[in-house]
Amino acid sequence: MSQITSKRRAKTLSSALLLVGLAIVAYLQAWWPGVMLAIGIPVALRQYLLGRRYDMFVSLFVFVGVFITVQFNLSWEVLLPVLFGIGGIYILFREYLESREETLAEKEDDTNQEIEEDQHK
């Protein structure tokens, strides 16, 4: 999947969603486990906008899994370590198997995409 928007715009949108999520959690006074959704959904949105679909699914799996485990009083002694372990192992393998260093061409594409987005305003 290709990148939907620039890194700058993805960061801005996910940061705005994080702040809105934290505002909702604060208003409802549901800090735990609500903060897991307030953090997890913006992280997944940023990954989706940057074209990292598998990362998005893993993030949603971990954050929403923790939320569901706590919210519905599921046995977390086994489930939470599994969720966090899967997330950590995925990140490690992804970084070592895919050299994700941003090349000069990727930086140039990102800059060009930002310029195009600014021209459409």
C-alpha positions in Angstrom: 0.0 0.0 0.0 1.4 3.4 -0.9 1.6 6.4 1.3 -1.7 8.3 1.4 -0.3 11.6 2.7 2.9 13.2 3.8 4.6 12.4 7.1 4.0 15.9 8.3 0.3 15.8 7.6 0.0 12.2 9.1 1.7 13.4 12.2 -0.5 16.5 12.5 -3.7 14.5 12.0 -2.7 11.8 14.5 -1.7 14.4 17.1 -5.0 16.2 16.7 -6.9 12.9 17.1 -4.8 12.1 20.2 -5.7 15.4 21.8 -9.4 14.9 21.0 -9.2 11.4 22.4 -7.6 12.6 25.6 -10.2 15.3 25.9 -13.0 12.7 25.7 -11.3 10.4 28.2 -10.8 13.3 30.6 -14.4 14.4 30.2 -15.7 10.9 30.8 -13.2 10.4 33.6 -12.4 7.0 32.1 -8.6 7.1 32.2 -8.1 3.4 32.4 -8.5 1.7 29.9 -9.8 4.6 27.8 -6.3 5.9 27.4 -5.4 2.8 25.5 -7.9 3.8 22.8 -6.9 7.4 23.0 -3.3 6.5 22.2 -3.9 3.4 20.0 -6.3 4.8 17.4 -4.1 7.9 16.5 -1.0 5.6 16.2 -3.0 3.3 13.9 -4.2 6.3 11.9 -0.7 7.6 11.4 0.5 4.2 10.2 -2.5 3.9 7.8 -1.8 7.3 6.3 1.8 6.4 5.8 0.9 3.2 4.0 2.0 0.8 6.7 -1.0 -1.4 6.8 0.5 -4.3 8.8 1.8 -1.9 11.4 -1.7 -0.5 11.7 -3.2 -3.9 12.3 -0.6 -4.8 14.9 -1.2 -1.5 16.8 -4.9 -1.9 16.8 -4.6 -5.5 17.9 -2.4 -4.6 20.9 -4.2 -1.4 22.0 -7.7 -2.5 21.4 -6.9 -5.9 22.9 -5.7 -4.3 26.1 -8.8 -2.1 26.2 -11.1 -5.1 25.7 -9.2 -7.2 28.3 -9.5 -4.5 31.0 -12.9 -3.2 30.1 -14.6 -6.6 30.1 -12.6 -8.1 33.0 -11.1 -10.9 30.9 -8.2 -12.9 32.4 -5.3 -10.7 31.6 -2.6 -12.8 33.2 -2.0 -14.6 29.9 -3.7 -12.3 27.3 -1.8 -9.0 28.0 1.7 -10.5 27.9 0.7 -12.2 24.6 -0.6 -8.9 23.2 2.5 -7.0 24.2 4.8 -9.8 23.1 3.3 -10.1 19.6 3.6 -6.3 19.2 7.2 -6.2 20.3 8.3 -9.2 18.3 6.6 -7.8 15.2 8.4 -4.5 15.6 11.8 -6.2 16.0 11.3 -8.5 13.0 10.0 -5.7 10.9 13.1 -3.5 11.6 15.6 -6.3 11.0 14.0 -7.9 8.0 13.0 -4.6 6.2 15.6 -2.0 6.1 13.2 0.9 6.6 15.8 3.7 6.4 14.4 6.6 4.5 16.3 7.0 1.3 16.9 10.3 -0.5 14.2 9.4 -3.0 11.6 8.8 -0.3 12.5 12.1 1.3 12.1 13.8 -2.0 8.8 12.1 -2.7 7.6 13.2 0.8 8.6 16.8 0.1 6.9 16.8 -3.3 3.7 15.4 -1.7 3.8 18.2 0.9 4.2 20.8 -1.8 1.2 19.4 -3.7 -0.9 19.3 -0.6 0.0 23.0 0.2 -0.9 24.0 -3.4 -4.4 22.5 -3.0 -5.2 24.7 0.0 
